[in-house]
């Protein structure tokens, strides 16, 4: 019984420390967003990875880095509507 409690406490401690570990209420969108953000942050934070991607895309490293940082804001697009909320409609004509 003590093992089970210790394991549960360790899991709760890790979930509090690292946001990406998730919890039972984590949605698919939140989980995917965390994975994408972690990946982009890792690429931006490791110059050899950034250089590799820049070379493969034939773009300057600074441009690739800036693009990845911008993508970290909403890597999976806007969040899905919550229960009881109406989905936000985007007026494409106003953007043009």
OpenMM code with the backbone's topology and positions (N, CA, C; nanometers):
from openmm import Vec3, app, unit

residues = "UNK UNK UNK UNK UNK UNK UNK UNK UNK UNK UNK UNK UNK UNK UNK UNK UNK UNK UNK UNK UNK UNK UNK UNK UNK UNK UNK UNK UNK UNK UNK UNK UNK UNK UNK UNK UNK UNK UNK UNK UNK UNK UNK UNK UNK UNK UNK UNK UNK UNK UNK UNK UNK UNK UNK UNK UNK UNK UNK UNK UNK UNK UNK UNK UNK UNK UNK UNK UNK UNK UNK UNK UNK UNK UNK UNK UNK UNK UNK UNK UNK UNK UNK UNK UNK UNK UNK UNK UNK UNK UNK UNK UNK UNK UNK UNK".split()
positions = [
    Vec3(0.0823, -0.1190, 0.0000),
    Vec3(0.0000, 0.0000, 0.0000),
    Vec3(0.0872, 0.1260, 0.0000),
    Vec3(0.1955, 0.1235, 0.0762),
    Vec3(0.2850, 0.2387, 0.0832),
    Vec3(0.3518, 0.2633, -0.0524),
    Vec3(0.3829, 0.1544, -0.1247),
    Vec3(0.4413, 0.1684, -0.2583),
    Vec3(0.3473, 0.2422, -0.3522),
    Vec3(0.2209, 0.2075, -0.3467),
    Vec3(0.1209, 0.2695, -0.4333),
    Vec3(0.1089, 0.4189, -0.4020),
    Vec3(0.1062, 0.4542, -0.2752),
    Vec3(0.0967, 0.5934, -0.2332),
    Vec3(0.2217, 0.6712, -0.2756),
    Vec3(0.3374, 0.6111, -0.2560),
    Vec3(0.4633, 0.6758, -0.2942),
    Vec3(0.4673, 0.6995, -0.4451),
    Vec3(0.4229, 0.6019, -0.5213),
    Vec3(0.4197, 0.6154, -0.6672),
    Vec3(0.3259, 0.7274, -0.7087),
    Vec3(0.2101, 0.7343, -0.6467),
    Vec3(0.1123, 0.8387, -0.6779),
    Vec3(0.1679, 0.9773, -0.6425),
    Vec3(0.2339, 0.9891, -0.5290),
    Vec3(0.2924, 1.1168, -0.4884),
    Vec3(0.4038, 1.1593, -0.5840),
    Vec3(0.4835, 1.0641, -0.6269),
    Vec3(0.5908, 1.0938, -0.7231),
    Vec3(0.5324, 1.1415, -0.8556),
    Vec3(0.4260, 1.0782, -0.9013),
    Vec3(0.3602, 1.1189, -1.0253),
    Vec3(0.3049, 1.2608, -1.0122),
    Vec3(0.2402, 1.2908, -0.9019),
    Vec3(0.1862, 1.4254, -0.8803),
    Vec3(0.2973, 1.5294, -0.8753),
    Vec3(0.4109, 1.4952, -0.8142),
    Vec3(0.5242, 1.5870, -0.8076),
    Vec3(0.5789, 1.6147, -0.9475),
    Vec3(0.5911, 1.5096, -1.0282),
    Vec3(0.6394, 1.5273, -1.1656),
    Vec3(0.5422, 1.6094, -1.2490),
    Vec3(0.4130, 1.5856, -1.2316),
    Vec3(0.3138, 1.6607, -1.3079),
    Vec3(0.3144, 1.8078, -1.2693),
    Vec3(0.3408, 1.8381, -1.1433),
    Vec3(0.3496, 1.9771, -1.1004),
    Vec3(0.4764, 2.0431, -1.1549),
    Vec3(0.5850, 1.9666, -1.1635),
    Vec3(0.7131, 2.0211, -1.2076),
    Vec3(0.7200, 2.0361, -1.3601),
    Vec3(0.6708, 1.9357, -1.4317),
    Vec3(0.6782, 1.9349, -1.5775),
    Vec3(0.5371, 1.9363, -1.6352),
    Vec3(0.5005, 2.0452, -1.6998),
    Vec3(0.3653, 2.0616, -1.7521),
    Vec3(0.3318, 1.9539, -1.8553),
    Vec3(0.4268, 1.9165, -1.9374),
    Vec3(0.4024, 1.8230, -2.0469),
    Vec3(0.3729, 1.6801, -2.0061),
    Vec3(0.3858, 1.6459, -1.8775),
    Vec3(0.3602, 1.5074, -1.8373),
    Vec3(0.2119, 1.4739, -1.8417),
    Vec3(0.1272, 1.5742, -1.8384),
    Vec3(-0.0165, 1.5520, -1.8509),
    Vec3(-0.0804, 1.5012, -1.7237),
    Vec3(-0.2108, 1.4882, -1.7307),
    Vec3(-0.2922, 1.4370, -1.6212),
    Vec3(-0.4197, 1.3810, -1.6827),
    Vec3(-0.5063, 1.3193, -1.6055),
    Vec3(-0.6254, 1.2567, -1.6649),
    Vec3(-0.7160, 1.3532, -1.7418),
    Vec3(-0.7123, 1.4824, -1.7072),
    Vec3(-0.7986, 1.5798, -1.7745),
    Vec3(-0.7324, 1.6456, -1.8948),
    Vec3(-0.6118, 1.6061, -1.9286),
    Vec3(-0.5417, 1.6649, -2.0432),
    Vec3(-0.6118, 1.6249, -2.1723),
    Vec3(-0.6444, 1.7260, -2.2533),
    Vec3(-0.7101, 1.6973, -2.3810),
    Vec3(-0.6054, 1.6603, -2.4856),
    Vec3(-0.6514, 1.6048, -2.5931),
    Vec3(-0.5619, 1.5682, -2.7035),
    Vec3(-0.4928, 1.6931, -2.7574),
    Vec3(-0.5674, 1.8027, -2.7683),
    Vec3(-0.5113, 1.9275, -2.8204),
    Vec3(-0.3992, 1.9782, -2.7286),
    Vec3(-0.4204, 1.9757, -2.5966),
    Vec3(-0.3179, 2.0209, -2.5015),
    Vec3(-0.1933, 1.9329, -2.5095),
    Vec3(-0.2140, 1.8025, -2.5192),
    Vec3(-0.1008, 1.7100, -2.5253),
    Vec3(-0.0192, 1.7338, -2.6514),
    Vec3(-0.0861, 1.7453, -2.7648),
    Vec3(-0.0163, 1.7688, -2.8911),
    Vec3(0.0566, 1.9029, -2.8896),
    Vec3(-0.0068, 2.0043, -2.8318),
    Vec3(0.0561, 2.1363, -2.8218),
    Vec3(0.1854, 2.1280, -2.7410),
    Vec3(0.1825, 2.0567, -2.6295),
    Vec3(0.3034, 2.0406, -2.5473),
    Vec3(0.4142, 1.9696, -2.6240),
    Vec3(0.3776, 1.8657, -2.6979),
    Vec3(0.4774, 1.7904, -2.7752),
    Vec3(0.5414, 1.8797, -2.8817),
    Vec3(0.4591, 1.9529, -2.9559),
    Vec3(0.5122, 2.0414, -3.0594),
    Vec3(0.6006, 2.1500, -2.9988),
    Vec3(0.5552, 2.2126, -2.8892),
    Vec3(0.6355, 2.3176, -2.8267),
    Vec3(0.7693, 2.2643, -2.7764),
    Vec3(0.7675, 2.1474, -2.7166),
    Vec3(0.8928, 2.0874, -2.6697),
    Vec3(0.9879, 2.0615, -2.7861),
    Vec3(0.9332, 2.0121, -2.8954),
    Vec3(1.0150, 1.9828, -3.0132),
    Vec3(1.0750, 2.1105, -3.0702),
    Vec3(0.9921, 2.2141, -3.0881),
    Vec3(1.0418, 2.3405, -3.1433),
    Vec3(1.1458, 2.4030, -3.0508),
    Vec3(1.1218, 2.3990, -2.9198),
    Vec3(1.2169, 2.4559, -2.8247),
    Vec3(1.3499, 2.3807, -2.8291),
    Vec3(1.3440, 2.2508, -2.8446),
    Vec3(1.4650, 2.1710, -2.8521),
    Vec3(1.5450, 2.2049, -2.9777),
    Vec3(1.4763, 2.2188, -3.0894),
    Vec3(1.5448, 2.2518, -3.2148),
    Vec3(1.6089, 2.3894, -3.2060),
    Vec3(1.5348, 2.4867, -3.1531),
    Vec3(1.5877, 2.6229, -3.1415),
    Vec3(1.7036, 2.6274, -3.0425),
    Vec3(1.6973, 2.5476, -2.9379),
    Vec3(1.7991, 2.5499, -2.8340),
    Vec3(1.9249, 2.4712, -2.8655),
    Vec3(1.9232, 2.3913, -2.9712),
    Vec3(2.0413, 2.3131, -3.0093),
    Vec3(2.0885, 2.3582, -3.1478),
    Vec3(2.1920, 2.4421, -3.1533),
    Vec3(2.2391, 2.4961, -3.2817),
    Vec3(2.2668, 2.3921, -3.3906),
    Vec3(2.3214, 2.2741, -3.3594),
    Vec3(2.3417, 2.1773, -3.4674),
    Vec3(2.2091, 2.1312, -3.5314),
    Vec3(2.1059, 2.1119, -3.4512),
    Vec3(1.9754, 2.0741, -3.5068),
    Vec3(1.9190, 2.1865, -3.5935),
    Vec3(1.9325, 2.3089, -3.5433),
    Vec3(1.8830, 2.4244, -3.6178),
    Vec3(1.9568, 2.4377, -3.7512),
    Vec3(2.0870, 2.4178, -3.7491),
    Vec3(2.1657, 2.4249, -3.8730),
    Vec3(2.1250, 2.3158, -3.9710),
    Vec3(2.0987, 2.1978, -3.9188),
    Vec3(2.0576, 2.0854, -4.0039),
    Vec3(1.9262, 2.1173, -4.0745),
    Vec3(1.8283, 2.1682, -4.0005),
    Vec3(1.6985, 2.2007, -4.0597),
    Vec3(1.7123, 2.3163, -4.1577),
    Vec3(1.7929, 2.4174, -4.1213),
    Vec3(1.8142, 2.5306, -4.2113),
    Vec3(1.8782, 2.4849, -4.3418),
    Vec3(1.9733, 2.3950, -4.3331),
    Vec3(2.0388, 2.3430, -4.4520),
    Vec3(1.9412, 2.2619, -4.5371),
    Vec3(1.8619, 2.1785, -4.4722),
    Vec3(1.7662, 2.0950, -4.5455),
    Vec3(1.6593, 2.1790, -4.6160),
    Vec3(1.6220, 2.2918, -4.5554),
    Vec3(1.5187, 2.3781, -4.6143),
    Vec3(1.5787, 2.4881, -4.7008),
    Vec3(1.7128, 2.4938, -4.7068),
    Vec3(1.7838, 2.5958, -4.7843),
    Vec3(1.7404, 2.7363, -4.7422),
    Vec3(1.7326, 2.7580, -4.6115),
    Vec3(1.6944, 2.8872, -4.5539),
    Vec3(1.8022, 2.9288, -4.4545),
    Vec3(1.8161, 3.0591, -4.4293),
    Vec3(1.9105, 3.1019, -4.3250),
    Vec3(1.8657, 3.0516, -4.1873),
    Vec3(1.9617, 3.0192, -4.1025),
    Vec3(1.9296, 2.9657, -3.9704),
    Vec3(1.8459, 3.0648, -3.8895),
    Vec3(1.8749, 3.1940, -3.9016),
    Vec3(1.7991, 3.2952, -3.8263),
    Vec3(1.6523, 3.2960, -3.8677),
    Vec3(1.6280, 3.2758, -3.9963),
    Vec3(1.4896, 3.2739, -4.0461),
    Vec3(1.4154, 3.1499, -3.9946),
    Vec3(1.4829, 3.0354, -3.9962),
    Vec3(1.4222, 2.9114, -3.9457),
    Vec3(1.3942, 2.9245, -3.7972),
    Vec3(1.4911, 2.9805, -3.7227),
    Vec3(1.4743, 2.9987, -3.5783),
    Vec3(1.3543, 3.0880, -3.5489),
    Vec3(1.3430, 3.1997, -3.6206),
    Vec3(1.2306, 3.2918, -3.5991),
    Vec3(1.0979, 3.2236, -3.6310),
    Vec3(1.0943, 3.1454, -3.7383),
    Vec3(0.9709, 3.0763, -3.7760),
    Vec3(0.9297, 2.9751, -3.6695),
    Vec3(1.0264, 2.8997, -3.6176),
    Vec3(0.9954, 2.8005, -3.5147),
    Vec3(0.9471, 2.8668, -3.3858),
    Vec3(1.0066, 2.9795, -3.3502),
    Vec3(0.9625, 3.0502, -3.2297),
    Vec3(0.8202, 3.1023, -3.2488),
    Vec3(0.7876, 3.1539, -3.3670),
    Vec3(0.6503, 3.1996, -3.3939),
    Vec3(0.5516, 3.0834, -3.3880),
    Vec3(0.5938, 2.9670, -3.4395),
    Vec3(0.5054, 2.8498, -3.4388),
    Vec3(0.4798, 2.7983, -3.2979),
    Vec3(0.5660, 2.8323, -3.2024),
    Vec3(0.5473, 2.7866, -3.0653),
    Vec3(0.4254, 2.8511, -2.9999),
    Vec3(0.3782, 2.9639, -3.0508),
    Vec3(0.2632, 3.0315, -2.9900),
    Vec3(0.1382, 2.9449, -2.9944),
    Vec3(0.1042, 2.8957, -3.1112),
    Vec3(-0.0105, 2.8065, -3.1262),
    Vec3(0.0243, 2.7003, -3.2300),
    Vec3(0.1045, 2.6014, -3.1905),
    Vec3(0.1495, 2.5031, -3.2883),
    Vec3(0.0378, 2.4172, -3.3455),
    Vec3(-0.0711, 2.4002, -3.2733),
    Vec3(-0.1824, 2.3177, -3.3208),
    Vec3(-0.3021, 2.4026, -3.3618),
    Vec3(-0.2807, 2.5326, -3.3818),
    Vec3(-0.3903, 2.6211, -3.4163),
    Vec3(-0.4665, 2.6623, -3.2915),
    Vec3(-0.5769, 2.7336, -3.3111),
    Vec3(-0.6538, 2.7780, -3.1946),
    Vec3(-0.7139, 2.6594, -3.1200),
    Vec3(-0.7328, 2.6738, -2.9896),
    Vec3(-0.7891, 2.5621, -2.9118),
    Vec3(-0.9325, 2.5319, -2.9529),
    Vec3(-0.9713, 2.4070, -2.9408),
    Vec3(-1.1090, 2.3721, -2.9736),
    Vec3(-1.2039, 2.4346, -2.8710),
    Vec3(-1.3285, 2.4598, -2.9098),
    Vec3(-1.4224, 2.5191, -2.8140),
    Vec3(-1.4505, 2.4239, -2.6985),
    Vec3(-1.4646, 2.4811, -2.5802),
    Vec3(-1.4975, 2.4003, -2.4627),
    Vec3(-1.6468, 2.3733, -2.4606),
    Vec3(-1.6846, 2.2799, -2.3749),
    Vec3(-1.8268, 2.2490, -2.3638),
    Vec3(-1.9014, 2.3731, -2.3180),
    Vec3(-2.0127, 2.4018, -2.3820),
    Vec3(-2.0935, 2.5170, -2.3454),
    Vec3(-2.0535, 2.6436, -2.4185),
    Vec3(-1.9428, 2.6426, -2.4915),
    Vec3(-1.8986, 2.7590, -2.5690),
    Vec3(-1.9350, 2.7392, -2.7144),
    Vec3(-1.9607, 2.8500, -2.7811),
    Vec3(-1.9836, 2.8424, -2.9247),
    Vec3(-1.8495, 2.8583, -2.9946),
    Vec3(-1.8287, 2.7857, -3.1046),
    Vec3(-1.7011, 2.8000, -3.1761),
    Vec3(-1.6878, 2.9401, -3.2340),
    Vec3(-1.5628, 2.9911, -3.2314),
    Vec3(-1.5373, 3.1230, -3.2878),
    Vec3(-1.5286, 3.1100, -3.4393),
    Vec3(-1.6037, 3.1925, -3.5080),
    Vec3(-1.5994, 3.1936, -3.6541),
    Vec3(-1.5053, 3.3041, -3.6990),
    Vec3(-1.4168, 3.2705, -3.7912),
    Vec3(-1.3207, 3.3663, -3.8431),
    Vec3(-1.3740, 3.4189, -3.9750),
    Vec3(-1.3812, 3.5509, -3.9866),
    Vec3(-1.4271, 3.6130, -4.1103),
    Vec3(-1.3076, 3.6283, -4.2034),
    Vec3(-1.2966, 3.5391, -4.3015),
    Vec3(-1.1835, 3.5381, -4.3930),
    Vec3(-1.1824, 3.6632, -4.4834),
    Vec3(-1.2986, 3.7196, -4.5112),
    Vec3(-1.3039, 3.8375, -4.5992),
    Vec3(-1.2395, 3.9584, -4.5325),
    Vec3(-1.2516, 3.9706, -4.4016),
    Vec3(-1.1925, 4.0826, -4.3306),
    Vec3(-1.0408, 4.0743, -4.3310),
    Vec3(-0.9851, 3.9521, -4.3365),
    Vec3(-0.8401, 3.9341, -4.3388),
    Vec3(-0.7808, 3.9688, -4.4741),
    Vec3(-0.8574, 3.9572, -4.5802),
    Vec3(-0.8043, 3.9774, -4.7150),
    Vec3(-0.7883, 4.1231, -4.7506),
] * unit.nanometer
topology = app.Topology()
chain = topology.addChain("A")
for resn in residues:
    res = topology.addResidue(resn, chain)
    for name in ("N", "CA", "C"):
        topology.addAtom(name, app.Element.getBySymbol(name[0]), res)
